[in-house]
Amino acid sequence: MKPRYNQNHRRILNFPAVHPCEAISPATLLQSLITLSHTICKFKSKFFPTQRRNSRESIRQIGILSIFFEELRDRDSILPYSIVLCFSELHHTFQKIQFLLEDCTRQGSRVWILMKSHFVSTQFRVLIRTLATALDVLPLGSIDVSFEVKELVELVSKQARKAKIDLHPEDEGAMKRVILILNQFENRFEPDPSSIKWVLDYLGIKSWSECHKEIKFLDEEIGYECIDGGNEREVPLLSSLVGLMSYSRGTLFENTDFEYSDQSEGRSNLEMITFLNPEDFRCPISLELMTDPVTVSTGQTYDRASIQKWLKSGNHLCPKTGEKLTTTELVPNSSLRKLIHQFLADNGVSIAKSRKENHDISRTIVPGSPSAAESIKFLAQFLARKLSNSNEDEENRAAYEIRLLAKSNLFNRSSLIEAGTIPPLLRLLSSSNPSTQENAIAGLLKLSKHSNGKKMIFQNRGFELIVDVLKEGLKLEARQIAAATIFYLSSVHNYRRLIGETTNAIPALVDLMKNGNTFGKKNGVVAIFGLLLHHRNRTRVLQAGTVPLLANILASSDKADLVTDSLAVLATLAEGIDGSNAILQDSGLALITRTFRASSSRAGREYCASILLSLCNNCGGEVGSVLAKDASLMALLYDLITDGTPHAIKKARSLLKIIHKFHETSSSFPMNYEVEQERFISY
């Protein structure tokens, strides 16, 4: 009978109560009321940071009514149907009170509930008055309970009508103090730490992890406001509170329990990258996959959400070229949009999910409020000082704070870079503390996604230190993150050249492909691909023994995305004669055709076709003669022509022409065909 809601899936301060159906029996309704009242009474033992008086009064009144419900049940008397209307209203009200109490005690929501104190106290008042109204129509005279219990019910009815359910002066004072602090931030005045500490103590926020939970909750609320038609009215206040709590987490808590937080997040702190989002698919502003690409007057393409945010903030220059925009008109890039959506479908990614994730990051291009902007700037400056003038433990904590702040917020990344955090983070890469080294490289990974971050890293010769971590990192996780960082750095043409010329870079990536776990192998493969975009790096990659490792991945891995990424690297290497020969020498022809037949990914099949075409073009007709004997290959190529990308269709047609040519001249095959075939096929 009682509706069940997971409070983690219910928006805070939303009360989806359900009226009992009209046909419900009085006995069933009564039992459900008893269950609800018991649940509400259990809140008596919970901590209420705010609304203490209102919640205590609500619990007390419902506790008294539970005595009435239980005696009514124990007497097992027949209940008149006239009681159903009253009990239904009570049931509906009890549900809402339960939701309200859950919200007032929800972890992570303390500062938000404080700032919504007027609304919350109003809800308590409305619900208690509704309780009184329902009791007014309760036919007590026709109900078989003791005189004492009837008196208790009448007392509750009277108190519910007259109870003073208002905002407590202490809650109001704490709320005003928060508003004062936010105004100080907005006016570029750093608040007195003791004032912030008073608010945190009032709310019972006494540890780093409790402060971290507040930030996570507020960020989720911003996401709810910005997605699914939210009007974003609450975003400025929510953003200001995120800034305040981030500043508090980073500056006020010396005993950081971040080791526990890091373990609880598990692998979500590690970044497994993929280059299968071609660079043309990424928005130059957010660096994320575009789901609604539009072109501006300079001819550059951006994701609609990102460029609209850019323009809305008063910028009238093209973010990529710096040219003045002659018009703010955004022209949809339909062909690119189609390619991106096809890519998402090929890789099993929901378009809606991708759009949600991009919206999450693109909304952070500019701060949500002036107060949020200034609080993050103050925090960035504080962390930069901690990195430069502290002991090892404080440096580690500062690096971890940077890692968190830069994780998914573009403005935070910009502020941290401007505050000068990159040089000291680079210094920490040489730390003998594995945790410090990992946090430093993870922070640099996030900052390397920003164009100024890349520039600062190379200006400080930081890529050499990153390569050192890749080669000799104290933890496998640090090496994996270093590989991801190299991938982002290699998105700049000149940086690809410099990294490739660094002696240990490519061998270290190959070693990660050989000895790493799935995350390590994937990051190594993808970073290799990024470097291959500079032509001279291809020889270095081949000399490092990459092809046998890629072949081993194709033969043994059950991770479809890792296999597809490996095929893409092989396709790039196969474009050159040396690469094609290396693939054939490693018995790659049979492996590629077998992978072609087994692949469920269209992108994977397209890469297989590309490799086979390159082998035919670079290694002579002998490869084509072997392929012509594979009956299943023709059907696979025709499938690509039917539903492949334009680029893949072109390659499939070229390969089909080669195969048809060998079929037409099959009578002229040399007598030693079987010997030639053994050169390419391994059994």
Secondary structure, DSSP 8 states (H G I E B T S, - for coil): ------GGGS-TT--------TT--HHHHHHHHHHHHHHHHGGGGS--SS-HHHHHHHHHHHHHHHHHHHHHHHHT----THHHHHHHHHHHHHHHHHHHHHHHH-TT-HHHHHHTHHHHHHHHHHHHHHHHHHHHT--GGGS---HHHHHHHHHHHHHHHH------HHHHHHHHHHHHHHHHHHTT----HHHHHHHHHHHT--SHHHHHHHHHHHHHHHHHHHSSS---TTHHHHHHHHHHHHHHHHHT-SS--HHHHHHHHGGGGS----S-S-GGGB-TTT-SB-SSEEE-TTS-EEEHHHHHHHHHTT--B-TTT--B-S----EE-HHHHHHHHHHHHHTT--HHHHHHHHHHHHTTSS-SSHHHHHHHHHHHHHHHHHHHSS-HHHHHHHHHHHHHHTSS-HHHHHHHHHTT-HHHHHHHTT-S-HHHHHHHHHHHHHHHTSHHHHHHHHHTTHHHHHHHHHHH-SSHHHHHHHHHHHHHHTTSHHHHHHHHHSTTHHHHHHHHHHHS-HHHHHHHHHHHHHHHTSTTHHHHHHHTTHHHHHHHHHHH---HHHHHHHHHHHHHHHTSHHHHHHHHHTTHHHHHHHHHHH---HHHHHHHHHHHHHHHHHH-HHHHHHHHT-HHHHHHHHHHHHHS-HHHHHHHHHHHHHHHHHHHTGGG--TTHHHHHHHH---
